[in-house]
Amino acid sequence: MRPATYEQVLKAVARNVRSARARLAISQEEAAYRAGIASRQWQRVEAGLGVTLKTLTAVAAALRAELSELVRR
């Protein structure tokens, strides 16, 4: 398998974050609150528009997920 491109990783993160949030049955606003980030920032993560490692770590904690789960393709 070829190494993932940056865009492919962002798409996978977006998909995995949406899926993990749906399993918890919480809104984007609630998830952002739990992560300690702005809801607009959460929306950007779920849209695949970029995320820092710091933000992704907060997102994983809010979703009670491992970081590796969120970046899995």
C-alpha contacts under 8 A as a table, 3 or more apart, distances in Angstrom:
res1	aa1	res2	aa2	distance
4	A	8	Q	5.85
4	A	9	V	6.35
5	T	8	Q	5.14
5	T	9	V	6.35
6	Y	9	V	5.18
6	Y	10	L	6.29
7	E	10	L	5.08
7	E	11	K	6.21
8	Q	11	K	5.11
8	Q	12	A	6.17
9	V	12	A	5.07
9	V	13	V	6.09
9	V	71	V	6.53
9	V	73	R	7.15
10	L	13	V	5.08
10	L	14	A	6.10
10	L	48	G	4.94
10	L	49	L	7.05
10	L	50	G	6.38
10	L	51	V	7.87
11	K	14	A	5.10
11	K	15	R	6.16
11	K	47	A	7.87
11	K	48	G	5.24
12	A	15	R	5.13
12	A	16	N	6.00
12	A	70	L	7.42
12	A	71	V	6.17
12	A	72	R	6.62
12	A	73	R	5.38
13	V	16	N	5.12
13	V	17	V	5.92
13	V	45	V	7.61
13	V	46	E	7.56
13	V	48	G	7.02
13	V	70	L	5.23
13	V	71	V	5.08
13	V	72	R	7.38
14	A	17	V	5.26
14	A	18	R	6.19
14	A	45	V	5.84
14	A	46	E	4.26
14	A	47	A	5.94
14	A	48	G	4.98
15	R	18	R	5.29
15	R	19	S	6.18
15	R	46	E	6.94
16	N	19	S	5.04
16	N	20	A	6.06
16	N	69	E	7.34
16	N	70	L	5.23
16	N	71	V	7.37
16	N	72	R	7.73
17	V	20	A	5.15
17	V	21	R	6.08
17	V	45	V	7.85
17	V	46	E	6.40
17	V	59	V	7.95
17	V	70	L	6.16
18	R	21	R	5.19
18	R	22	A	6.09
18	R	46	E	6.13
19	S	22	A	5.08
19	S	23	R	6.31
20	A	23	R	5.16
20	A	24	L	6.61
20	A	63	L	6.40
20	A	65	A	7.69
21	R	24	L	5.20
21	R	25	A	6.23
21	R	26	I	6.07
21	R	27	S	7.55
21	R	28	Q	7.80
21	R	31	A	7.27
21	R	63	L	6.34
22	A	25	A	4.76
22	A	26	I	6.54
24	L	63	L	7.49
26	I	30	E	6.08
26	I	31	A	6.47
27	S	30	E	5.16
27	S	31	A	6.17
28	Q	31	A	5.03
28	Q	32	A	6.00
28	Q	39	S	6.53
28	Q	42	W	6.72
28	Q	43	Q	7.13
29	E	32	A	5.12
29	E	33	Y	6.15
29	E	39	S	5.29
29	E	42	W	7.99
30	E	33	Y	5.04
30	E	34	R	6.22
31	A	34	R	5.10
31	A	35	A	6.20
31	A	42	W	7.80
31	A	59	V	7.77
31	A	62	A	6.24
31	A	63	L	7.28
32	A	35	A	4.97
32	A	36	G	5.97
32	A	37	I	5.19
32	A	38	A	5.95
32	A	39	S	5.14
32	A	41	Q	7.86
32	A	42	W	5.79
32	A	59	V	7.68
32	A	62	A	7.77
33	Y	36	G	5.03
33	Y	37	I	6.26
33	Y	38	A	7.30
33	Y	39	S	7.43
34	R	37	I	7.91
34	R	62	A	5.13
35	A	58	A	5.03
35	A	59	V	5.42
35	A	61	A	6.86
35	A	62	A	4.87
36	G	58	A	7.32
37	I	41	Q	6.56
37	I	42	W	7.08
37	I	55	T	7.80
38	A	41	Q	5.18
38	A	42	W	6.55
39	S	42	W	4.98
39	S	43	Q	6.24
40	R	43	Q	4.97
40	R	44	R	6.33
41	Q	44	R	5.08
41	Q	45	V	6.46
42	W	45	V	5.10
42	W	46	E	6.38
43	Q	46	E	5.17
43	Q	47	A	6.07
44	R	47	A	4.96
44	R	48	G	6.24
44	R	49	L	5.22
44	R	50	G	6.82
44	R	51	V	7.82
45	V	48	G	5.22
45	V	49	L	5.98
45	V	50	G	6.12
45	V	51	V	5.96
46	E	49	L	7.68
48	G	51	V	7.97
51	V	55	T	6.29
51	V	56	L	6.37
52	T	55	T	5.21
52	T	56	L	6.11
53	L	56	L	4.96
53	L	57	T	6.03
54	K	57	T	5.24
54	K	58	A	6.49
55	T	58	A	5.09
55	T	59	V	6.12
56	L	59	V	4.91
56	L	60	A	6.09
56	L	67	L	7.38
57	T	60	A	5.14
57	T	61	A	6.33
57	T	67	L	6.50
58	A	61	A	5.15
58	A	62	A	6.20
59	V	62	A	5.08
59	V	63	L	6.23
60	A	63	L	5.14
60	A	64	R	5.96
60	A	65	A	4.94
60	A	66	E	6.00
60	A	67	L	5.66
60	A	70	L	7.23
61	A	64	R	4.92
61	A	65	A	6.18
61	A	66	E	7.66
62	A	65	A	7.72
65	A	69	E	6.60
65	A	70	L	7.52
66	E	69	E	5.30
66	E	70	L	6.98
67	L	70	L	5.36
67	L	71	V	6.73
68	S	71	V	5.38
68	S	72	R	6.10
69	E	72	R	5.39
